Amino acid sequence: MPHILLIDDDTELTSLLSEVLSFEGFTVSEANDGEAGLAALSEEVDLILLDVMMPKLNGMETLKRLREDWDTPVLMLTAKGEEIDRVIGLELGADDYLPKPFSDRELLARIRAILRRTQPVAPTKVCDYVQYQDLKVYPGKLEAYCNEQLLELTTTEFALLNHFVQHPGETLTKEELSMDVLGKRLAAFDRAIDMHVSNLRKKLPERRDGKPRIKTLRGRGYLLVEED
């Protein structure tokens, strides 16, 4: 069963969430500050629920240190209305965010959406990768290469690139990307897709012709640029 690590100094909340998640069949570990959370990380953890406001080591610093060595999916738990925390979290490599307070149903839906896109899938017998131009994506291994060089992507950045290479030259709306990649409807003022596309762009090498790989279509969405 998927293993979830809860990192939050609110012991009452972690106890409640642990009970809810355990009832749904998840294996749950708890840590009440960032340092303890980093110490509790292992290859067995499939997803991290990370609070922003914590003593000793806050959520942002914890995420920053975590991303130096781990690509484990992270769902940030942010205070309602604190947009700056959400933006910074996404810039640092969080997969998604969930404002407090939230319902059990919303939390479970967000967790399952992240796990669906970050769990490796069995490769097909015909071909275990998708290739477009100099990009090669392996869904079964959650790995992507450009000119045979491994790209250091978060699980969400990988899922986004995988979606782009399967729809080259097509205009993909933010609404479509939010549903197909993040597994949630696009809410007003939700910048998650914009931030993930921005992060992905920074990690993709330039094309030989100098053209951008991913083009922004103002008011419409994004497009993986085709060759002339």
Sequence and secondary structure as in RCSB ss.txt:
>XXXX:A:sequence
MPHILLIDDDTELTSLLSEVLSFEGFTVSEANDGEAGLAALSEEVDLILLDVMMPKLNGMETLKRLREDWDTPVL
MLTAKGEEIDRVIGLELGADDYLPKPFSDRELLARIRAILRRTQPVAPTKVCDYVQYQDLKVYPGKLEAYCNEQL
LELTTTEFALLNHFVQHPGETLTKEELSMDVLGKRLAAFDRAIDMHVSNLRKKLPERRDGKPRIKTLRGRGYLLV
EED
>XXXX:A:secstr
  EEEEE S HHHHHHHHHHHHHTT EEEEESSHHHHHHH  TT  EEEEESS SSS HHHHHHHHHHH    EE
EEEETT HHHHHHHHHTT SEEEEES  HHHHHHHHHHHHHHHS     SS S EEETTEEEETTTTEEEETTEE
    HHHHHHHHHHHTSTT  B HHHHIIIIISS   TT  HHHHHHHHHHHHS   TT   SEEEETTTEEEE 
   
